[in-house]
Amino acid sequence: MYDHGSNQMIAQPKNEIGAGVFKSQCLKLLDTVALTRSPLTITKHGKAVAKLVPIQTTVDLFGSMSGSVTFSGDIVSPLENEWEASR
């Protein structure tokens, strides 16, 4: 990035990219963000306008509750106490 006021080059942070560069390298940048898991800020004229963030990895629901339930007796047999509704 170039600062026209002081005629000096300013180092642009690695997690920021200009909109024009983003447009030309979009697919590559999507892969990079997905691989590195680090967000990328997209700027226009030096001001942040959007942020590209990796999606959270999904957890396979099958088996995710394994070991979280305990068995403590027979749940099928009738109860020994009489309920008012059953009279």
C-alpha positions in Angstrom: 0.0 0.0 0.0 1.3 3.5 -0.8 0.8 6.5 1.4 0.6 9.4 -1.0 0.9 12.0 1.7 4.4 11.0 2.8 5.5 9.2 -0.4 6.2 6.0 1.5 5.2 2.4 1.1 3.2 1.1 4.0 3.3 -2.6 4.7 -0.2 -4.0 4.5 -1.0 -6.7 7.1 -1.2 -10.2 5.7 -4.8 -10.6 6.8 -5.9 -7.7 4.6 -6.3 -7.6 0.9 -7.6 -5.0 -1.5 -10.9 -5.7 -3.3 -9.3 -5.7 -6.8 -6.7 -8.3 -5.8 -9.5 -10.3 -4.0 -11.6 -10.2 -7.2 -8.7 -11.6 -9.3 -7.6 -14.3 -6.8 -11.0 -15.1 -5.2 -10.9 -18.9 -5.6 -7.3 -19.2 -4.4 -8.0 -17.0 -1.4 -11.1 -19.1 -0.5 -8.9 -22.2 -0.4 -6.2 -20.4 1.6 -8.7 -19.2 4.3 -10.2 -22.7 4.5 -6.8 -24.3 4.9 -5.2 -21.8 7.3 -8.5 -21.2 9.3 -7.6 -17.5 9.5 -9.9 -14.7 8.5 -9.2 -12.3 5.7 -10.3 -8.7 5.7 -11.2 -7.2 2.3 -10.5 -3.5 1.9 -11.6 -0.8 -0.6 -9.4 2.3 -0.7 -7.8 1.2 2.6 -11.1 0.8 4.5 -12.4 -2.6 5.6 -15.6 -3.5 3.7 -15.9 -7.2 4.2 -14.4 -10.1 6.1 -13.9 -13.7 4.8 -14.0 -16.2 7.6 -13.7 -19.9 7.6 -16.9 -21.8 8.5 -16.9 -23.8 11.7 -16.2 -27.5 11.2 -19.3 -29.6 11.6 -19.4 -32.4 14.1 -20.8 -35.7 13.0 -23.9 -36.2 15.1 -24.0 -40.0 14.8 -22.3 -41.2 18.0 -21.7 -37.8 19.4 -23.7 -38.6 22.6 -21.9 -42.0 23.1 -21.2 -42.6 26.7 -23.3 -39.8 28.0 -26.3 -41.9 29.1 -26.1 -44.4 32.0 -28.4 -47.4 32.5 -29.7 -47.7 36.0 -32.3 -50.5 36.1 -35.3 -51.7 34.3 -37.3 -48.9 32.5 -39.9 -51.2 30.8 -41.5 -53.0 33.8 -44.5 -51.4 35.5 -43.9 -49.3 38.6 -44.7 -50.8 42.0 -46.6 -47.8 43.2 -50.2 -47.2 42.2 -51.1 -44.0 40.4 -54.3 -42.1 40.9 -55.0 -42.1 37.1 -54.8 -45.9 37.0 -57.7 -46.5 39.5 
